[in-house]
Amino acid sequence: MSKPANNLQDIFLNGARKNRISVTIYLTNGFQIKGTVKGFDNFTVILDCAGKQMMVYKHAISTITPIRSILFNAQIETEDYKE
């Protein structure tokens, strides 16, 4: 059985969620949302904004910027360099 490919989007969002890193989400209409990632799936991101939950559809997101760098798994980075 083959190992599923690592999805950078999931790794990035999960790193922000697990480390409680605040992010700014820029929507395609120019609106900005600041908060912390509480969860995500294939189509949405759940954000905690000032104590309120907000569900944002991924197709409406243009950019996600964390307030500090999100460290990726060193093993994943090593595998990418081998290819």
Secondary structure, DSSP 8 states (H G I E B T S, - for coil): -------HHHHHHHHHHHTT-EEEEEETTS-EEEEEEEEE-SSEEEEEETTEEEEEEGGGEEEEEESS-----HHHHHHHHH-
